[in-house]
Amino acid sequence: SRAELLSKLLADSDVTALLATQFKRNQQTLEPLAKKLQHEILTVDASLTGELIQQISTRVPGKTVVVASHSDRVTEIIEGLGGPSVGYLAESDYEILFVVTLLGNSTADVLRLKY
């Protein structure tokens, strides 16, 4: 499954926190990784994007945080972290992974991957 593939991809990435919205699909996306790393998935309200951005920001610098959210929130989250717009994402864009590196000066580098 895609969740298992994500788990294998990120297992050795020194992940310190897992954040997902309350929706089942987002939780399921992170479950294999959470199990492998023995980390709890922290649940955030999908409608509170600002709160999610704040939670991500407080867990860095130098930390790896994995976030599972809806396609319609991804651009807002990345921009809120100081990254550029990544454009429109369809609901079916499950294979896209963004690596956002916070640079510490309210900007971020973004790498777009497919898995």
Residue pairs with C-beta under 8 A, 6 or more apart in sequence:
1 32
2 29
2 94
2 95
2 115
3 28
3 29
3 30
3 31
3 32
3 33
4 32
5 115
6 29
6 30
6 32
6 33
6 97
6 115
7 32
7 33
7 35
7 36
9 97
9 115
10 33
10 66
11 33
11 36
11 37
13 64
14 64
15 33
15 37
15 39
15 64
15 65
15 66
16 59
16 63
16 64
16 65
17 39
17 42
17 59
17 63
17 65
17 66
18 30
18 33
18 34
18 37
18 39
18 40
18 41
18 42
18 65
18 66
18 68
19 41
19 42
19 43
19 44
19 52
19 55
19 56
19 65
19 66
19 67
19 68
20 26
20 27
20 29
20 30
20 41
20 42
20 43
20 44
20 67
20 68
20 69
21 43
21 44
21 45
21 46
21 68
21 69
21 70
21 73
22 43
22 44
22 45
22 46
23 46
23 70
26 46
26 68
26 69
26 70
27 41
27 43
27 68
29 68
30 41
30 66
30 68
31 41
33 39
33 66
34 40
34 41
42 55
44 51
44 52
44 55
45 51
46 69
46 70
46 73
49 73
49 76
49 77
49 80
50 80
52 67
52 69
52 73
52 77
53 77
53 80
53 81
56 65
56 67
56 77
56 81
57 81
57 102
59 65
60 102
61 102
61 104
67 77
69 77
70 91
71 89
71 90
71 91
71 93
72 89
72 91
74 86
74 89
74 98
75 85
75 86
75 87
75 88
75 89
78 84
78 85
78 86
78 98
78 100
78 108
78 110
79 85
81 100
81 102
81 108
82 102
82 103
82 105
82 106
82 107
82 108
83 100
83 107
83 108
83 109
83 110
84 110
86 98
86 110
86 112
89 96
95 114
95 115
96 112
96 113
96 114
97 112
97 113
97 114
97 115
98 110
98 111
98 112
98 113
99 110
99 111
99 113
100 108
100 109
100 110
101 108
101 109
101 110
101 111
102 108
103 109
